[in-house]
Each structure stands twice: as C-alpha cells, then as structure tokens.
Amino acid sequence: MLRSACWIILLPMISLCLPGTPALAQDSAALVIGNSQYQHTARLKNPVNDAAGLAMKLEGLGFQVLHGSDLTKQEIEEHLVSFNKLIKGAEIAVFYYAGHGLQINGKNYLIPVDFDPNAEVDLTLQLVSLDQALKEMASDKRVTLIFLDACRDNPFAEELKTDSTAGRSLAVDDTRAVKVIGQGLAEVESGVGTLISFATQPGNVALDGTGEHSPFTEGLLEFIGKPGTEVSDMLKNVRKHVYKVTDGKQIPWDHSSLVERYYFKKKKQRRAPPP
C-alpha cells in the first residue's frame, strides 16, 4: 500500500512524557507520532511500527521522547502543546510523523485517525495544520529536525476530489472553497536552523512497505545513529537506501536552512598513546 504526504521530526528523550504531564525542558527532545488505525478508510500497516521503532532509537541516543500512536485531532494537538513546552530552551528538537497527510490549496495538513471526509463540517476543523505546527516548533536558537513519512497513497484525496466534482460543496473555512487537493504534501519552507525531510518529493506518494517498516523509516533506523555521520550525510545514505529498495520508484527529498553541522552520535576520539 502507498502512503500520501510525509513528515518526520525528532527530539532527544530519556523518559516517556504524556500530554498534560509537567516536564522540564530538555537539551534534546523529540515528538514521534504514528497513525495507522484510520476509522473511516483503509488502515495503514506500518506507521505505528515506524514511530515505535524511531522512538526507541531516539531514546537510545539520549533524546527525551514524547510518543503517540493512532491519535485523534484533539490528541495530536495536545501532544503538540506538550512538545512545545518541552523544547523551550532545548538545543535540538526532532519531530517525526508517519501516517496520512493532505495538501489543500497548497497548504499541508496531518490527518488524524478520526477524520471523516463525509462529515458536514469544514475540512480544516477536522485536520491538523502541519504548516502551523512547524512554525510553532521552529526557533533560530536551536536545531530543529523534521521527518515526514506521510506521503502514502491517500484515499481521502481521491474521495474529496470525487465529492467536489460531483457537486458536493467542500470548503476549508467559511469563505474559501477547495481549489486544489493534492495527492502528496506541498513543499514546506523552513526557517533558520531547520531541516525538513520528506519520504519522497513534494506532490508524490511513498510506499508503505511490505516489511515491518516503510522504506524511508527503515533507512532512518539504519543510519540515524551511525557514529560520526553528520545529519546531511545521513540523509544522503537514507536516500540511497530508499532509491535502491524501491527500484527507483521513490526518492526522499529534503530542505535545509541549517547553519551548523549536527551529529546524532559523534565519533569517539581516540586517546593519544602516552609518550
């Protein structure tokens, strides 16, 4: 099965934090979300596994991780609020999302598991604005890394397109009609100190994978903790991996405005032998 529109962001973790639980700001923190069990469409196989695997990996690298699975709109928003409190004063913030995503009129949205395309309400009242979430996370005082594995083939996009051409009125607020519903995510601009990595090119779809993890997250899990590998080089390795295992059907894409090099795990320096 394919996925539609993808994102991922990571933060350091030492212990599990739950929304509403007071937490001290950490030097390195991550919010990791995986949505598989959609209530009104076919379920995705891998996002929950992907998020669990990455959360464990980040914990092993010293991140304090806020981890959520199969979240409703309210639950995603609660996790975002908790995360933004957690990263105040942090040096590194990571956000990872696996599941369905959608672009409407050039703006990107995360799709919660309780989204119902047939509900008689404005679409954005059921969706979570990715653009707004990333804006609130960004800071020129830290490194922010965002990984989006949400570019799976999206049945919601096709259903909404069909509804709009069949005469059903679709709107994203009280005044603007839906003009364009994209199959993948639209390109996202990043602020200073931010890197955004997509599982595939903007507007394209990514494979969910036939194994335990999607090709993109499989690559992340393999390379994210390699000692002495800078994050840009890590993503090149992930790109090569995904291109190879998908026979060239999928190529990850990223946009970076990082102004310094970042290593998830630095290489240990050998001590000089005594004279």
Secondary structure per residue as TSV (DSSP state, phi and psi in degrees):
chain	resnum	aa	ss	phi	psi
A	1	M	-	360.0	144.1
A	2	L	E	-91.0	159.8
A	3	R	E	-110.9	160.7
A	4	S	E	-121.5	139.6
A	5	A	E	43.9	115.8
A	6	C	-	-125.3	149.6
A	7	W	B	-146.9	155.3
A	8	I	B	-151.3	136.9
A	9	I	-	-136.6	141.6
A	10	L	-	-126.6	146.7
A	11	L	-	-139.9	147.4
A	12	P	-	-62.8	145.2
A	13	M	-	-139.8	142.2
A	14	I	S	-115.5	-35.5
A	15	S	S	-143.5	162.5
A	16	L	-	-77.8	131.7
A	17	C	-	-111.4	139.8
A	18	L	-	-112.1	147.9
A	19	P	T	-55.0	136.6
A	20	G	T	89.5	-9.4
A	21	T	S	-91.8	123.2
A	22	P	-	-58.1	138.7
A	23	A	-	-144.9	143.0
A	24	L	-	-77.9	147.4
A	25	A	-	-61.3	142.0
A	26	Q	-	-114.7	154.7
A	27	D	S	-65.1	-34.7
A	28	S	E	-135.2	122.7
A	29	A	E	-142.4	155.3
A	30	A	E	-142.6	144.4
A	31	L	E	-113.0	121.9
A	32	V	E	-125.2	120.8
A	33	I	E	-127.9	134.1
A	34	G	E	-131.5	123.1
A	35	N	-	-114.7	116.9
A	36	S	-	-118.8	-41.7
A	37	Q	-	-88.6	69.7
A	38	Y	-	-70.4	136.6
A	39	Q	S	-83.9	-21.2
A	40	H	S	-124.6	20.5
A	41	T	S	-161.7	178.4
A	42	A	-	-59.7	139.8
A	43	R	-	-81.6	152.4
A	44	L	-	-92.7	146.5
A	45	K	S	-80.0	-42.0
A	46	N	S	-105.2	-21.0
A	47	P	H	-53.1	-41.6
A	48	V	H	-64.4	-41.8
A	49	N	H	-63.7	-42.0
A	50	D	H	-59.1	-48.3
A	51	A	H	-65.3	-41.5
A	52	A	H	-62.9	-42.2
A	53	G	H	-64.4	-42.5
A	54	L	H	-71.1	-38.1
A	55	A	H	-59.3	-43.5
A	56	M	H	-65.0	-40.1
A	57	K	H	-63.1	-44.5
A	58	L	H	-67.4	-37.6
A	59	E	H	-59.2	-41.9
A	60	G	H	-65.3	-22.2
A	61	L	T	-93.0	5.9
A	62	G	T	94.9	9.6
A	63	F	-	-81.5	146.7
A	64	Q	E	-89.0	121.0
A	65	V	E	-114.2	130.4
A	66	L	E	-102.0	116.3
A	67	H	E	-122.4	131.2
A	68	G	E	-136.1	145.3
A	69	S	E	-128.1	139.5
A	70	D	S	50.4	60.5
A	71	L	-	-94.3	140.8
A	72	T	-	-77.6	173.9
A	73	K	H	-57.2	-47.7
A	74	Q	H	-61.2	-40.2
A	75	E	H	-69.0	-39.1
A	76	I	H	-61.2	-45.8
A	77	E	H	-63.1	-37.4
A	78	E	H	-65.1	-41.2
A	79	H	H	-63.7	-40.1
A	80	L	H	-63.5	-42.0
A	81	V	H	-62.0	-46.5
A	82	S	H	-62.3	-39.5
A	83	F	H	-66.7	-44.2
A	84	N	H	-63.5	-30.5
A	85	K	H	-70.6	-39.8
A	86	L	H	-64.8	-35.3
A	87	I	T	-92.4	3.5
A	88	K	T	-62.1	120.4
A	89	G	T	84.2	-1.9
A	90	A	-	-72.9	153.0
A	91	E	S	-89.8	-30.9
A	92	I	E	-133.4	130.5
A	93	A	E	-127.2	134.1
A	94	V	E	-126.1	133.8
A	95	F	E	-126.2	129.4
A	96	Y	E	-128.6	133.0
A	97	Y	E	-133.0	131.0
A	98	A	E	-126.0	131.7
A	99	G	S	148.5	-161.4
A	100	H	-	-82.3	143.7
A	101	G	E	-135.7	167.4
A	102	L	E	-153.3	142.0
A	103	Q	E	-113.2	132.6
A	104	I	E	-129.0	123.0
A	105	N	T	52.8	37.7
A	106	G	T	81.4	1.6
A	107	K	E	-109.0	146.3
A	108	N	E	-100.7	143.0
A	109	Y	E	-137.3	143.5
A	110	L	E	-87.3	142.3
A	111	I	-	-105.0	113.4
A	112	P	-	-71.4	164.8
A	113	V	T	-70.1	-18.1
A	114	D	T	-97.5	11.2
A	115	F	-	-64.8	130.9
A	116	D	-	-123.3	106.8
A	117	P	T	-65.6	-15.0
A	118	N	T	-96.3	-1.3
A	119	A	S	-69.3	141.8
A	120	E	S	-86.7	59.5
A	121	V	S	-138.2	160.8
A	122	D	-	-57.6	139.6
A	123	L	G	-56.4	-45.5
A	124	T	G	-69.1	-13.8
A	125	L	G	-70.9	-18.0
A	126	Q	T	-104.0	-11.4
A	127	L	S	-105.4	166.7
A	128	V	E	-113.8	122.0
A	129	S	E	-68.3	114.1
A	130	L	H	-68.3	-42.5
A	131	D	H	-58.5	-43.4
A	132	Q	H	-69.0	-39.4
A	133	A	H	-61.7	-42.9
A	134	L	H	-69.3	-36.2
A	135	K	H	-61.1	-40.3
A	136	E	H	-72.9	-26.2
A	137	M	H	-80.1	-30.8
A	138	A	-	-66.9	146.3
A	139	S	-	-159.7	136.8
A	140	D	T	-77.8	1.0
A	141	K	T	-97.3	2.6
A	142	R	S	-151.0	171.6
A	143	V	E	-91.7	126.7
A	144	T	E	-118.6	122.0
A	145	L	E	-115.9	126.7
A	146	I	E	-123.6	125.5
A	147	F	E	-122.0	120.3
A	148	L	E	-117.4	105.6
A	149	D	E	-107.8	56.4
A	150	A	-	-120.2	22.0
A	151	C	E	-95.5	34.8
A	152	R	E	-73.3	157.4
A	153	D	-	-58.3	121.7
A	154	N	-	-106.8	107.4
A	155	P	H	-65.2	-25.1
A	156	F	H	-63.0	-40.1
A	157	A	H	-61.5	-46.1
A	158	E	H	-66.9	-38.7
A	159	E	H	-65.4	-41.3
A	160	L	H	-68.8	-36.2
A	161	K	H	-62.6	-43.8
A	162	T	H	-62.4	-43.0
A	163	D	H	-61.9	-41.2
A	164	S	H	-69.9	-36.6
A	165	T	H	-77.8	-20.2
A	166	A	T	-86.1	1.1
A	167	G	T	104.6	-5.2
A	168	R	-	-73.9	133.7
A	169	S	-	-79.6	120.4
A	170	L	-	-114.8	138.3
A	171	A	B	-142.8	152.7
A	172	V	S	-101.9	-10.0
A	173	D	S	-163.3	-166.6
A	174	D	S	-70.8	-18.2
A	175	T	S	-122.5	-19.4
A	176	R	-	-109.5	126.8
A	177	A	B	-82.2	157.5
A	178	V	-	-72.1	123.7
A	179	K	-	-104.7	-42.1
A	180	V	-	-136.4	125.4
A	181	I	E	-112.4	112.9
A	182	G	E	-91.4	148.6
A	183	Q	S	-75.3	-32.7
A	184	G	S	-115.9	-170.5
A	185	L	-	-83.0	151.0
A	186	A	-	-79.8	160.5
A	187	E	-	-61.4	140.8
A	188	V	-	-114.7	131.2
A	189	E	-	-86.9	144.2
A	190	S	-	-115.0	147.2
A	191	G	-	-81.9	176.2
A	192	V	T	-59.8	133.5
A	193	G	T	85.1	12.1
A	194	T	E	-119.4	139.2
A	195	L	E	-122.6	130.8
A	196	I	E	-118.9	124.2
A	197	S	E	-118.2	124.7
A	198	F	E	-102.8	148.3
A	199	A	S	-65.6	-22.4
A	200	T	S	-154.4	178.3
A	201	Q	-	-64.5	150.0
A	202	P	T	-53.9	134.9
A	203	G	T	87.2	-8.1
A	204	N	-	-103.7	171.1
A	205	V	E	-111.4	155.5
A	206	A	E	-121.6	153.5
A	207	L	E	-74.4	140.3
A	208	D	-	-76.5	-28.0
A	209	G	-	96.4	149.2
A	210	T	S	-97.9	-11.7
A	211	G	S	-94.7	-151.8
A	212	E	S	-75.6	-25.3
A	213	H	S	-133.0	159.7
A	214	S	-	-68.4	157.8
A	215	P	H	-56.4	-39.6
A	216	F	H	-66.7	-50.7
A	217	T	H	-68.1	-33.4
A	218	E	H	-57.4	-43.3
A	219	G	H	-66.0	-41.9
A	220	L	H	-58.8	-46.7
A	221	L	H	-62.7	-31.7
A	222	E	H	-75.5	-38.2
A	223	F	H	-108.7	-12.7
A	224	I	T	-67.3	-25.1
A	225	G	T	-107.6	13.5
A	226	K	-	-66.3	122.6
A	227	P	T	-59.9	135.6
A	228	G	T	76.6	11.2
A	229	T	-	-101.8	115.2
A	230	E	B	-69.8	151.2
A	231	V	H	-58.7	-36.7
A	232	S	H	-65.6	-40.2
A	233	D	H	-68.9	-36.1
A	234	M	H	-58.5	-44.2
A	235	L	H	-68.8	-29.4
A	236	K	H	-64.3	-41.1
A	237	N	H	-64.3	-40.6
A	238	V	H	-62.7	-42.0
A	239	R	H	-60.7	-45.4
A	240	K	H	-61.1	-42.8
A	241	H	H	-61.1	-49.4
A	242	V	H	-64.0	-43.3
A	243	Y	H	-59.9	-39.9
A	244	K	H	-70.4	-49.4
A	245	V	H	-74.6	-17.1
A	246	T	T	-102.0	10.5
A	247	D	T	54.3	40.1
A	248	G	T	80.1	4.1
A	249	K	S	-77.1	-21.0
A	250	Q	-	-137.5	134.8
A	251	I	-	-135.2	115.1
A	252	P	-	-60.9	155.9
A	253	W	E	-137.3	144.3
A	254	D	E	-142.8	160.2
A	255	H	E	-132.3	125.3
A	256	S	E	-127.4	138.3
A	257	S	-	-127.1	29.4
A	258	L	-	-64.9	141.9
A	259	V	-	-114.1	3.9
A	260	E	S	-146.9	159.4
A	261	R	-	-80.0	144.4
A	262	Y	-	-133.4	136.3
A	263	Y	B	-121.6	126.8
A	264	F	S	-66.0	-31.5
A	265	K	S	-149.1	114.1
A	266	K	-	-78.1	151.1
A	267	K	-	-73.8	136.0
A	268	K	-	-66.8	135.8
A	269	Q	-	-82.0	130.6
A	270	R	-	-74.1	135.3
A	271	R	-	-74.6	137.7
A	272	A	-	-67.5	139.5
A	273	P	-	-63.4	147.2
A	274	P	-	-61.8	147.0
A	275	P	-	-65.5	360.0
